[in-house]
Amino acid sequence: MTKPDAIAPLLNEHTWSLLRQAHADFHSEASEVYDEVLIEVSDRIRSSRSIGKADIGALLFWKRLRADTRWVRDLMALADSEVRDTTGHAVSAVNDAALDIASAAAEGRKALSALPGFVRGDALASALLTAAAPDRMAVYDRRAQSGLEKLGLSLSAARGRYGRYMAIVNGLASEAERRGHPWSPRQVDLALFALGGQKRIS
C-alpha cells in the first residue's frame, strides 16, 4: 500500500493498465443512459443553486440505496426550504473556483453533514456533490474504495475521507491526462467503480 492517502502517487505501468482497461470495460458494457438521472438533477441544481428533497430522492434511486431507513424519515420531516438552505452551502463550496478540488470537496461534504443521513458515509453525499459540480467532483462508494485498493492506493475511513478521496481522484485524472487520456473526475470514478467490481484481476 502507498503512504499518505491525501496525495495520489503516480501509477506504474501495471496499475495504469488496470485502470485504463476498467475504464474501457465500463464504457463497453454500461448503458448510454446510465447517468441520465444524475444529469437531470445536475441541471436542476445549476438553476436553483441548491438541492431539494426530490433531488435527493432521485439520487437515492440512482445510487440504488435503501429508502426505508430512519434518516430518510427524519429528512422528510424537514421543510424543503431548510434542506435547500443547507445544501445551498454545499453547492456553493464545491463550485468555489478559489478552492482546490480537494478543499472544495471537504467543505461541501462538511456542509451536508448537518442533514439527517449525511453525518457518516460518503456514497450518497458524494452523489449530491457530483450532481452539484459534475466537472469537479466524483462519486465515492464501496466499489470505488475497492478499486483504489486494487491499485495499491490507501484511503482510510477517518473523518474527512471525501476530501482525501478527491485529492486521489484528481491525481489519477492528472496521471491519465499525462498519458494521453483527458479524463474528468467522474470518468476516474467510473473506472474505479468498474475495477472495484471485478472478481479477479488477470
N, CA, C and O of each residue as an XYZ file, in Angstrom:
808
protein
N       0.844     -1.198      0.000
C       0.000      0.000      0.000
C       0.879      1.249      0.000
O       2.035      1.213      0.423
N       0.313      2.344     -0.480
C       1.066      3.577     -0.545
C       1.095      4.270      0.806
O       0.483      3.812      1.771
N       1.807      5.363      0.856
C       1.892      6.160      2.066
C       0.665      7.042      2.201
O      -0.449      6.528      2.104
N       0.809      8.351      2.420
C      -0.333      9.202      2.724
C      -1.448      9.103      1.711
O      -1.213      9.115      0.502
N      -2.676      9.004      2.219
C      -3.792      8.862      1.305
C      -4.313     10.203      0.815
O      -5.268     10.236      0.039
N      -3.719     11.302      1.241
C      -4.183     12.613      0.804
C      -3.563     13.015     -0.533
O      -4.036     13.948     -1.183
N      -2.515     12.319     -0.941
C      -1.860     12.642     -2.201
C      -1.792     11.384     -3.043
O      -1.297     10.352     -2.590
N      -2.283     11.466     -4.255
C      -2.292     10.298     -5.128
C      -0.932     10.135     -5.783
O      -0.481     11.037     -6.489
N      -0.272      9.015     -5.567
C       1.007      8.786     -6.243
C       0.769      8.441     -7.705
O      -0.333      8.045     -8.085
N       1.792      8.590     -8.516
C       1.671      8.197     -9.911
C       1.542      6.682     -9.996
O       2.103      5.952     -9.178
N       0.801      6.221    -10.989
C       0.620      4.789    -11.190
C       1.793      4.233    -11.984
O       2.374      4.917    -12.826
N       2.130      2.980    -11.699
C       3.123      2.326    -12.541
C       2.414      1.763    -13.778
O       1.195      1.874    -13.907
N       3.172      1.173    -14.663
C       2.580      0.702    -15.911
C       1.498     -0.347    -15.676
O       0.479     -0.359    -16.367
N       1.717     -1.224    -14.705
C       0.735     -2.286    -14.441
C      -0.565     -1.706    -13.895
O      -1.643     -2.040    -14.387
N      -0.478     -0.833    -12.871
C      -1.704     -0.302    -12.269
C      -2.425      0.650    -13.227
O      -3.653      0.722    -13.223
N      -1.664      1.377    -14.045
C      -2.313      2.217    -15.048
C      -3.078      1.368    -16.056
O      -4.186      1.726    -16.455
N      -2.500      0.256    -16.464
C      -3.187     -0.614    -17.433
C      -4.462     -1.182    -16.835
O      -5.451     -1.361    -17.545
N      -4.453     -1.471    -15.523
C      -5.660     -1.959    -14.852
C      -6.761     -0.903    -14.888
O      -7.914     -1.199    -15.203
N      -6.387      0.328    -14.561
C      -7.379      1.404    -14.516
C      -7.894      1.720    -15.920
O      -9.096      1.910    -16.107
N      -7.017      1.778    -16.887
C      -7.410      2.092    -18.263
C      -8.334      1.016    -18.818
O      -9.313      1.328    -19.496
N      -8.029     -0.252    -18.536
C      -8.875     -1.329    -19.025
C     -10.236     -1.317    -18.334
O     -11.258     -1.588    -18.965
N     -10.250     -1.005    -17.038
C     -11.516     -0.918    -16.306
C     -12.385      0.189    -16.890
O     -13.599      0.029    -17.016
N     -11.775      1.292    -17.241
C     -12.488      2.407    -17.861
C     -13.103      1.964    -19.189
O     -14.267      2.248    -19.470
N     -12.318      1.274    -19.993
C     -12.807      0.787    -21.285
C     -13.923     -0.236    -21.088
O     -14.916     -0.227    -21.816
N     -13.757     -1.116    -20.103
C     -14.764     -2.146    -19.837
C     -16.093     -1.518    -19.436
O     -17.154     -1.951    -19.887
N     -16.030     -0.493    -18.583
C     -17.261      0.154    -18.144
C     -18.011      0.725    -19.333
O     -19.215      0.511    -19.475
N     -17.304      1.450    -20.186
C     -17.964      2.113    -21.304
C     -18.430      1.146    -22.390
O     -19.303      1.477    -23.191
N     -17.852     -0.033    -22.411
C     -18.307     -1.017    -23.390
C     -19.533     -1.776    -22.902
O     -20.274     -2.348    -23.702
N     -19.748     -1.782    -21.587
C     -20.838     -2.567    -21.005
C     -22.007     -1.717    -20.498
O     -23.147     -2.182    -20.495
N     -21.742     -0.485    -20.071
C     -22.786      0.340    -19.459
C     -23.717      0.935    -20.516
O     -23.318      1.166    -21.658
N     -24.933      1.170    -20.122
C     -25.905      1.806    -20.997
C     -25.509      3.254    -21.257
O     -24.914      3.903    -20.397
N     -25.836      3.753    -22.432
C     -25.551      5.142    -22.774
C     -26.350      6.113    -21.901
O     -26.000      7.288    -21.789
N     -27.411      5.619    -21.294
C     -28.250      6.493    -20.464
C     -27.984      6.286    -18.972
O     -28.791      6.685    -18.132
N     -26.869      5.672    -18.653
C     -26.514      5.353    -17.262
C     -26.624      6.562    -16.333
O     -27.116      6.441    -15.211
N     -26.165      7.734    -16.800
C     -26.131      8.920    -15.942
C     -27.290      9.888    -16.185
O     -27.207     11.054    -15.800
N     -28.355      9.427    -16.810
C     -29.473     10.332    -17.109
C     -30.018     11.026    -15.869
O     -30.251     12.235    -15.889
N     -30.222     10.279    -14.796
C     -30.779     10.867    -13.573
C     -29.801     11.887    -12.995
O     -30.196     12.980    -12.590
N     -28.529     11.521    -12.963
C     -27.509     12.437    -12.454
C     -27.501     13.740    -13.248
O     -27.440     14.824    -12.668
N     -27.563     13.633    -14.558
C     -27.536     14.813    -15.421
C     -28.777     15.681    -15.209
O     -28.681     16.906    -15.147
N     -29.945     15.035    -15.099
C     -31.195     15.782    -14.899
C     -31.174     16.535    -13.575
O     -31.556     17.704    -13.510
N     -30.724     15.856    -12.513
C     -30.641     16.514    -11.208
C     -29.612     17.638    -11.252
O     -29.829     18.711    -10.689
N     -28.501     17.386    -11.918
C     -27.452     18.402    -12.031
C     -27.974     19.668    -12.711
O     -27.636     20.780    -12.305
N     -28.788     19.497    -13.732
C     -29.371     20.646    -14.426
C     -30.280     21.455    -13.484
O     -30.280     22.686    -13.517
N     -31.049     20.751    -12.649
C     -31.925     21.457    -11.709
C     -31.103     22.214    -10.663
O     -31.435     23.339    -10.288
N     -30.032     21.579    -10.202
C     -29.186     22.227     -9.191
C     -28.521     23.467     -9.769
O     -28.376     24.475     -9.078
N     -28.118     23.398    -11.034
C     -27.481     24.544    -11.675
C     -28.428     25.748    -11.683
O     -27.993     26.892    -11.550
N     -29.712     25.479    -11.838
C     -30.698     26.562    -11.875
C     -31.055     27.065    -10.475
O     -31.179     28.270    -10.253
N     -31.219     26.133     -9.535
C     -31.685     26.507     -8.201
C     -30.565     26.853     -7.229
O     -30.796     27.529     -6.226
N     -29.338     26.386     -7.528
C     -28.167     26.569     -6.655
C     -28.346     25.894     -5.300
O     -27.696     26.266     -4.323
N     -29.225     24.905     -5.247
C     -29.435     24.131     -4.031
C     -29.979     22.765     -4.419
O     -30.302     22.519     -5.581
N     -30.077     21.872     -3.424
C     -30.535     20.508     -3.673
C     -31.748     20.244     -2.784
O     -31.650     20.302     -1.558
N     -32.882     19.956     -3.400
C     -34.100     19.720     -2.640
C     -34.313     18.255     -2.307
O     -33.546     17.389     -2.726
N     -35.370     17.992     -1.547
C     -35.669     16.617     -1.142
C     -35.968     15.722     -2.337
O     -35.588     14.552     -2.344
N     -36.644     16.258     -3.345
C     -36.941     15.461     -4.537
C     -35.651     15.087     -5.270
O     -35.530     13.982     -5.799
N     -34.687     16.018     -5.298
C     -33.397     15.726     -5.924
C     -32.654     14.638     -5.162
O     -32.073     13.733     -5.760
N     -32.677     14.736     -3.832
C     -32.022     13.718     -3.013
C     -32.676     12.362     -3.245
O     -31.990     11.343     -3.332
N     -34.004     12.350     -3.345
C     -34.714     11.098     -3.612
C     -34.327     10.506     -4.954
O     -34.170      9.291     -5.073
N     -34.174     11.346     -5.963
C     -33.784     10.863     -7.285
C     -32.385     10.258     -7.252
O     -32.140      9.220     -7.866
N     -31.469     10.904     -6.536
C     -30.099     10.393     -6.457
C     -30.026      9.141     -5.592
O     -29.184      8.272     -5.822
N     -30.904      9.046     -4.601
C     -31.001      7.831     -3.789
C     -31.402      6.661     -4.680
O     -30.852      5.566     -4.564
N     -32.357      6.899     -5.562
C     -32.811      5.895     -6.531
C     -31.677      5.557     -7.500
O     -31.447      4.387     -7.808
N     -30.975      6.577     -7.976
C     -29.882      6.379     -8.949
C     -28.758      5.541     -8.353
O     -28.168      4.704     -9.037
N     -28.464      5.772     -7.065
C     -27.401      5.006     -6.397
C     -27.897      3.661     -5.882
O     -27.122      2.863     -5.355
N     -29.208      3.416     -6.041
C     -29.805      2.148     -5.605
C     -29.576      1.901     -4.108
O     -29.201      0.804     -3.693
N     -29.806      2.931     -3.325
C     -29.676      2.834     -1.875
C     -31.052      2.653     -1.242
O     -32.064      2.985     -1.858
N     -31.097      2.137     -0.032
C     -32.358      1.903      0.661
C     -32.986      3.207      1.129
O     -32.296      4.126      1.570
N     -34.291      3.265      1.023
C     -35.017      4.453      1.473
C     -35.878      4.172      2.703
O     -36.491      5.085      3.257
N     -35.925      2.907      3.130
C     -36.757      2.552      4.285
C     -35.929      2.629      5.567
O     -35.832      1.659      6.319
N     -35.339      3.792      5.801
C     -34.467      3.980      6.954
C     -34.909      5.186      7.761
O     -35.658      6.032      7.273
N     -34.439      5.259      8.998
C     -34.853      6.352      9.882
C     -34.389      7.701      9.345
O     -35.118      8.689      9.437
N     -33.179      7.751      8.785
C     -32.683      9.048      8.332
C     -33.548      9.618      7.210
O     -33.704     10.835      7.106
N     -34.112      8.750      6.372
C     -34.993      9.236      5.307
C     -36.250      9.846      5.912
O     -36.712     10.899      5.473
N     -36.801      9.177      6.927
C     -37.978      9.731      7.614
C     -37.645     11.075      8.251
O     -38.431     12.019      8.172
N     -36.472     11.156      8.885
C     -36.057     12.406      9.531
C     -35.846     13.521      8.496
O     -36.205     14.674      8.734
N     -35.267     13.167      7.360
C     -35.056     14.159      6.309
C     -36.387     14.645      5.754
O     -36.561     15.839      5.511
N     -37.323     13.729      5.553
C     -38.626     14.096      5.016
C     -39.414     14.974      5.987
O     -40.326     15.692      5.577
N     -39.066     14.916      7.268
C     -39.749     15.743      8.265
C     -39.276     17.188      8.235
O     -39.900     18.057      8.844
N     -38.186     17.452      7.536
C     -37.679     18.818      7.411
C     -38.374     19.528      6.253
O     -38.735     18.897      5.260
N     -38.559     20.818      6.380
C     -39.103     21.601      5.272
C     -38.091     21.614      4.137
O     -36.884     21.639      4.379
N     -38.575     21.598      2.903
C     -37.661     21.606      1.763
C     -36.796     22.865      1.775
O     -35.640     22.833      1.353
N     -37.353     23.962      2.256
C     -36.582     25.210      2.321
C     -35.391     25.070      3.264
O     -34.326     25.633      3.011
N     -35.569     24.321      4.347
C     -34.478     24.092      5.296
C     -33.403     23.208      4.671
O     -32.207     23.453      4.830
N     -33.848     22.182      3.961
C     -32.901     21.306      3.268
C     -32.117     22.100      2.229
O     -30.901     21.949      2.114
N     -32.808     22.935      1.483
C     -32.148     23.727      0.440
C     -31.186     24.762      1.025
O     -30.158     25.068      0.420
N     -31.513     25.291      2.183
C     -30.611     26.241      2.819
C     -29.279     25.564      3.143
O     -28.210     26.140      2.943
N     -29.364     24.327      3.649
C     -28.148     23.580      3.982
C     -27.400     23.153      2.730
O     -26.186     23.335      2.631
N     -28.124     22.588      1.779
C     -27.456     22.100      0.575
C     -26.907     23.241     -0.280
O     -25.954     23.055     -1.037
N     -27.515     24.420     -0.155
C     -27.016     25.573     -0.905
C     -25.580     25.887     -0.547
O     -24.788     26.265     -1.410
N     -25.237     25.731      0.734
C     -23.856     25.952      1.173
C     -22.923     24.916      0.544
O     -21.797     25.236      0.164
N     -23.397     23.676      0.438
C     -22.584     22.620     -0.167
C     -22.372     22.887     -1.653
O     -21.267     22.719     -2.170
N     -23.436     23.302     -2.334
C     -23.347     23.598     -3.764
C     -22.355     24.734     -3.998
O     -21.542     24.675     -4.920
N     -22.424     25.758     -3.167
C     -21.508     26.891     -3.290
C     -20.066     26.464     -3.073
O     -19.166     26.905     -3.788
N     -19.848     25.607     -2.086
C     -18.485     25.176     -1.755
C     -17.834     24.396     -2.886
O     -16.695     24.677     -3.258
N     -18.547     23.416     -3.438
C     -17.923     22.573     -4.464
C     -17.720     23.307     -5.783
O     -16.962     22.851     -6.640
N     -18.396     24.442     -5.949
C     -18.235     25.241     -7.160
C     -17.349     26.460     -6.951
O     -17.215     27.292     -7.849
N     -16.746     26.571     -5.780
C     -15.900     27.720     -5.468
C     -14.559     27.577     -6.177
O     -13.727     26.758     -5.785
N     -14.355     28.370     -7.215
C     -13.125     28.274     -8.013
C     -11.892     28.700     -7.228
O     -10.769     28.410     -7.641
N     -12.083     29.379     -6.111
C     -10.948     29.798     -5.292
C     -10.384     28.640     -4.478
O      -9.276     28.731     -3.949
N     -11.145     27.553     -4.377
C     -10.706     26.376     -3.622
C     -10.212     25.301     -4.572
O     -10.804     25.083     -5.630
N      -9.118     24.620     -4.196
C      -8.709     23.469     -4.991
C      -9.758     22.375     -4.824
O     -10.581     22.435     -3.911
N      -9.730     21.393     -5.690
C     -10.787     20.383     -5.717
C     -10.922     19.647     -4.388
O     -12.038     19.438     -3.912
N      -9.811     19.254     -3.787
C      -9.876     18.517     -2.522
C     -10.489     19.370     -1.418
O     -11.308     18.879     -0.642
N     -10.104     20.636     -1.338
C     -10.650     21.530     -0.315
C     -12.129     21.813     -0.555
O     -12.920     21.856      0.387
N     -12.496     22.007     -1.824
C     -13.902     22.232     -2.159
C     -14.735     21.015     -1.782
O     -15.838     21.153     -1.253
N     -14.213     19.831     -2.053
C     -14.911     18.592     -1.703
C     -15.098     18.486     -0.197
O     -16.180     18.136      0.276
N     -14.049     18.787      0.552
C     -14.119     18.704      2.010
C     -15.138     19.690      2.571
O     -15.894     19.354      3.483
N     -15.159     20.913      2.024
C     -16.106     21.921      2.502
C     -17.545     21.541      2.147
O     -18.459     21.708      2.955
N     -17.732     21.032      0.934
C     -19.063     20.608      0.531
C     -19.578     19.464      1.389
O     -20.736     19.453      1.806
N     -18.701     18.504      1.647
C     -19.094     17.357      2.478
C     -19.421     17.808      3.893
O     -20.375     17.318      4.497
N     -18.645     18.727      4.419
C     -18.883     19.242      5.766
C     -20.245     19.922      5.852
O     -20.959     19.761      6.842
N     -20.603     20.674      4.827
C     -21.898     21.363      4.821
C     -23.059     20.371      4.859
O     -24.053     20.599      5.549
N     -22.934     19.277      4.122
C     -24.020     18.287      4.082
C     -24.187     17.538      5.399
O     -25.254     16.984      5.664
N     -23.152     17.516      6.220
C     -23.203     16.727      7.462
C     -24.265     17.230      8.436
O     -24.582     16.547      9.410
N     -24.816     18.414      8.184
C     -25.868     18.937      9.058
C     -27.219     18.274      8.799
O     -28.148     18.438      9.590
N     -27.339     17.526      7.699
C     -28.613     16.897      7.342
C     -28.701     15.463      7.859
O     -27.683     14.776      7.946
N     -29.909     15.000      8.203
C     -30.080     13.590      8.580
C     -29.591     12.688      7.451
O     -29.889     12.923      6.280
N     -28.838     11.654      7.818
C     -28.351     10.698      6.838
C     -27.007     11.041      6.246
O     -26.437     10.247      5.497
N     -26.485     12.225      6.574
C     -25.226     12.660      5.980
C     -24.127     12.896      7.013
O     -23.097     13.495      6.705
N     -24.349     12.428      8.224
C     -23.335     12.585      9.265
C     -22.153     11.666      8.970
O     -20.996     12.071      9.083
N     -22.455     10.431      8.591
C     -21.415      9.453      8.262
C     -21.689      8.874      6.881
O     -22.804      8.955      6.364
N     -20.655      8.293      6.300
C     -20.804      7.677      4.994
C     -20.733      8.712      3.881
O     -21.214      9.835      4.035
N     -20.136      8.334      2.768
C     -19.907      9.302      1.693
C     -20.571      8.941      0.369
O     -20.463      9.709     -0.588
N     -21.249      7.808      0.279
C     -21.798      7.376     -1.005
C     -22.854      8.348     -1.533
O     -22.704      8.891     -2.628
N     -23.913      8.568     -0.765
C     -24.968      9.464     -1.231
C     -24.486     10.909     -1.227
O     -24.798     11.670     -2.143
N     -23.733     11.290     -0.209
C     -23.213     12.662     -0.149
C     -22.378     12.971     -1.384
O     -22.486     14.055     -1.956
N     -21.551     12.025     -1.793
C     -20.708     12.264     -2.969
C     -21.545     12.359     -4.238
O     -21.185     13.087     -5.164
N     -22.654     11.633     -4.291
C     -23.551     11.729     -5.451
C     -24.158     13.127     -5.529
O     -24.251     13.703     -6.613
N     -24.572     13.676     -4.380
C     -25.114     15.031     -4.351
C     -24.065     16.046     -4.802
O     -24.352     16.941     -5.598
N     -22.859     15.896     -4.287
C     -21.802     16.853     -4.607
C     -21.378     16.739     -6.069
O     -21.025     17.738     -6.696
N     -21.412     15.528     -6.609
C     -21.087     15.346     -8.027
C     -22.163     15.968     -8.895
O     -21.856     16.584     -9.915
N     -23.416     15.817     -8.506
C     -24.506     16.459     -9.252
C     -24.385     17.976     -9.175
O     -24.747     18.681    -10.117
N     -23.877     18.475     -8.054
C     -23.740     19.919     -7.860
C     -22.574     20.502     -8.651
O     -22.616     21.665     -9.055
N     -21.533     19.698     -8.874
C     -20.351     20.173     -9.604
C     -19.810     19.018    -10.448
O     -18.755     18.467    -10.135
N     -20.520     18.646    -11.512
C     -20.172     17.444    -12.282
C     -18.808     17.487    -12.963
O     -18.263     16.441    -13.316
N     -18.258     18.666    -13.150
C     -16.937     18.763    -13.775
C     -15.797     18.739    -12.765
O     -14.625     18.676    -13.138
N     -16.154     18.791    -11.463
C     -15.116     18.858    -10.433
C     -15.136     17.678     -9.478
O     -14.082     17.226     -9.032
N     -16.321     17.174     -9.159
C     -16.445     16.152     -8.128
C     -16.611     14.753     -8.731
O     -16.801     14.600     -9.938
N     -16.534     13.745     -7.869
C     -16.674     12.350     -8.295
C     -17.407     11.567     -7.213
O     -17.419     11.957     -6.045
N     -18.014     10.465     -7.616
C     -18.787      9.629     -6.696
C     -17.860      8.657     -5.965
O     -16.972      8.045     -6.558
N     -18.094      8.538     -4.674
C     -17.368      7.563     -3.848
C     -18.347      6.493     -3.384
O     -19.471      6.808     -2.995
N     -17.932      5.240     -3.423
C     -18.722      4.146     -2.857
C     -17.790      2.975     -2.568
O     -16.577      3.081     -2.746
N     -18.353      1.872     -2.126
C     -17.535      0.717     -1.760
C     -16.719      0.198     -2.930
O     -15.575     -0.224     -2.762
N     -17.308      0.231     -4.107
C     -16.576     -0.282     -5.264
C     -15.434      0.639     -5.658
O     -14.385      0.172     -6.104
N     -15.626      1.937     -5.499
C     -14.523      2.863     -5.752
C     -13.396      2.605     -4.744
O     -12.217      2.620     -5.099
N     -13.774      2.370     -3.495
C     -12.781      2.045     -2.459
C     -12.018      0.777     -2.834
O     -10.794      0.720     -2.716
N     -12.752     -0.232     -3.283
C     -12.112     -1.490     -3.697
C     -11.199     -1.256     -4.895
O     -10.123     -1.847     -4.981
N     -11.624     -0.395     -5.819
C     -10.806     -0.077     -6.977
C      -9.492      0.567     -6.565
O      -8.435      0.230     -7.098
N      -9.558      1.491     -5.617
C      -8.339      2.116     -5.115
C      -7.397      1.069     -4.520
O      -6.190      1.091     -4.760
N      -7.968      0.163     -3.746
C      -7.155     -0.859     -3.108
C      -6.488     -1.765     -4.133
O      -5.352     -2.196     -3.937
N      -7.189     -2.056     -5.223
C      -6.603     -2.889     -6.272
C      -5.465     -2.175     -6.998
O      -4.612     -2.810     -7.617
N      -5.466     -0.852     -6.912
C      -4.368     -0.070     -7.491
C      -3.240      0.138     -6.489
O      -2.208      0.724     -6.817
N      -3.441     -0.348     -5.259
C      -2.443     -0.164     -4.220
C      -2.490      1.203     -3.575
O      -1.507      1.644     -2.981
N      -3.639      1.887     -3.685
C      -3.793      3.223     -3.111
C      -4.583      3.149     -1.816
O      -5.613      2.479     -1.750
N      -4.110      3.828     -0.801
C      -4.726      3.771      0.519
C      -5.651      4.956      0.763
O      -5.286      6.103      0.505
N      -6.844      4.671      1.259
C      -7.793      5.716      1.656
C      -8.475      5.262      2.933
O      -9.289      4.339      2.909
N      -8.154      5.894      4.034
C      -8.723      5.489      5.316
C     -10.144      6.018      5.466
O     -10.574      6.912      4.736
N     -10.861      5.447      6.427
C     -12.237      5.856      6.698
C     -12.299      6.967      7.732
O     -13.383      7.308      8.205
N     -11.165      7.532      8.086
C     -11.135      8.602      9.082
C     -11.912      9.824      8.594
O     -12.190      9.968      7.404
N     -12.244     10.673      9.511
C     -13.003     11.893      9.215
C     -12.340     12.665      8.068
O     -11.115     12.768      8.014
N     -13.142     13.198      7.164
C     -12.604     13.946      6.033
C     -12.249     13.081      4.842
O     -11.495     13.501      3.964
N     -12.790     11.873      4.810
C     -12.426     10.935      3.744
C     -12.746     11.477      2.354
O     -11.951     11.289      1.433
N     -13.884     12.141      2.177
C     -14.255     12.557      0.823
C     -13.255     13.562      0.239
O     -12.925     13.491     -0.945
N     -12.779     14.486      1.057
C     -11.774     15.423      0.577
C     -10.500     14.699      0.164
O      -9.895     15.036     -0.854
N     -10.092     13.710      0.944
C      -8.888     12.932      0.607
C      -9.128     12.096     -0.642
O      -8.232     11.943     -1.471
N     -10.333     11.556     -0.778
C     -10.677     10.792     -1.973
C     -10.549     11.661     -3.215
O      -9.991     11.232     -4.225
N     -11.065     12.880     -3.137
C     -11.000     13.752     -4.301
C      -9.577     14.178     -4.630
O      -9.269     14.451     -5.790
N      -8.705     14.239     -3.625
C      -7.295     14.511     -3.897
C      -6.701     13.366     -4.720
O      -5.936     13.595     -5.656
N      -7.063     12.136     -4.360
C      -6.583     10.974     -5.102
C      -7.170     10.957     -6.510
O      -6.449     10.750     -7.486
N      -8.470     11.173     -6.610
C      -9.128     11.177     -7.921
C      -8.505     12.237     -8.826
O      -8.244     11.983    -10.002
N      -8.270     13.421     -8.274
C      -7.657     14.490     -9.054
C      -6.257     14.095     -9.519
O      -5.850     14.409    -10.637
N      -5.529     13.402     -8.646
C      -4.208     12.921     -9.023
C      -4.277     11.883    -10.129
O      -3.447     11.880    -11.038
N      -5.261     11.005    -10.054
C      -5.433      9.992    -11.100
C      -5.856     10.628    -12.422
O      -5.430     10.184    -13.488
N      -6.692     11.668    -12.358
C      -7.087     12.376    -13.577
C      -5.878     13.037    -14.222
O      -5.736     13.033    -15.444
N      -5.006     13.606    -13.391
C      -3.781     14.227    -13.913
C      -2.872     13.179    -14.533
O      -2.251     13.410    -15.571
N      -2.801     12.017    -13.878
C      -1.983     10.923    -14.413
C      -2.529     10.447    -15.749
O      -1.766     10.210    -16.686
N      -3.852     10.304    -15.842
C      -4.471      9.867    -17.093
C      -4.202     10.883    -18.206
O      -3.885     10.511    -19.335
N      -4.331     12.160    -17.873
C      -4.081     13.197    -18.885
C      -2.630     13.169    -19.351
O      -2.352     13.339    -20.538
N      -1.710     12.955    -18.422
C      -0.293     12.868    -18.778
C      -0.046     11.732    -19.752
O       0.874     11.792    -20.569
N      -0.869     10.695    -19.664
C      -0.723      9.527    -20.528
C      -1.610      9.615    -21.768
O      -1.776      8.631    -22.489
N      -2.176     10.791    -22.013
C      -2.956     10.991    -23.228
C      -4.422     10.656    -23.120
O      -5.091     10.492    -24.141
N      -4.953     10.548    -21.889
C      -6.367     10.248    -21.666
C      -6.959     11.335    -20.773
O      -6.902     11.213    -19.549
N      -7.520     12.384    -21.346
C      -8.067     13.501    -20.554
C      -9.383     13.148    -19.869
O     -10.454     13.518    -20.350
N      -9.304     12.437    -18.753
C     -10.488     12.021    -18.009
C     -10.903     13.097    -17.020
O     -10.068     13.766    -16.411
N     -12.207     13.247    -16.877
C     -12.757     14.086    -15.816
C     -12.732     13.279    -14.516
O     -12.541     12.064    -14.555
N     -12.923     13.934    -13.365
C     -13.037     13.180    -12.116
C     -14.126     12.102    -12.185
O     -13.948     11.009    -11.646
N     -15.241     12.401    -12.838
C     -16.320     11.414    -12.981
C     -15.846     10.200    -13.771
O     -16.199      9.069    -13.437
N     -15.052     10.421    -14.813
C     -14.526      9.295    -15.584
C     -13.595      8.448    -14.734
O     -13.566      7.226    -14.875
N     -12.837      9.083    -13.859
C     -11.967      8.327    -12.950
C     -12.801      7.473    -12.012
O     -12.485      6.303    -11.794
N     -13.872      8.046    -11.450
C     -14.661      7.246    -10.500
C     -15.375      6.092    -11.191
O     -15.581      5.046    -10.576
N     -15.756      6.256    -12.448
C     -16.360      5.146    -13.185
C     -15.340      4.028    -13.415
O     -15.677      2.847    -13.338
N     -14.097      4.409    -13.697
C     -13.045      3.407    -13.868
C     -12.789      2.675    -12.550
O     -12.614      1.456    -12.538
N     -12.766      3.416    -11.444
C     -12.577      2.792    -10.132
C     -13.751      1.878     -9.793
O     -13.565      0.790     -9.247
N     -14.968      2.333    -10.124
C     -16.172      1.533     -9.885
C     -16.085      0.207    -10.642
O     -16.370     -0.854    -10.086
N     -15.690      0.276    -11.917
C     -15.577     -0.930    -12.724
C     -14.479     -1.840    -12.190
O     -14.666     -3.053    -12.098
N     -13.343     -1.263    -11.841
C     -12.230     -2.055    -11.325
C     -12.600     -2.707     -9.995
O     -12.270     -3.868     -9.751
N     -13.285     -1.954     -9.139
C     -13.677     -2.480     -7.832
C     -14.675     -3.601     -7.910
O     -14.778     -4.406     -6.984
N     -15.426     -3.673     -9.017
C     -16.413     -4.739     -9.184
C     -15.888     -6.002     -9.810
O     -16.608     -6.995     -9.913
N     -14.633     -5.977    -10.231
C     -14.045     -7.160    -10.869
C     -13.748     -8.219     -9.817
O     -13.230     -7.915     -8.742
N     -14.081     -9.464    -10.138
C     -13.834    -10.569     -9.219
C     -12.362    -10.936     -9.180
O     -11.806    -11.251     -8.128
N     -11.749    -10.888    -10.349
C     -10.351    -11.258    -10.452
C      -9.624    -10.276    -11.370
O     -10.218     -9.706    -12.284
N      -8.355    -10.093    -11.116
C      -7.523     -9.260    -11.980
C      -6.490    -10.149    -12.625
O      -5.693    -10.787    -11.938
N      -6.500    -10.195    -13.963
C      -5.546    -11.049    -14.661
C      -4.219    -10.332    -14.841
O      -3.285    -10.896    -15.411
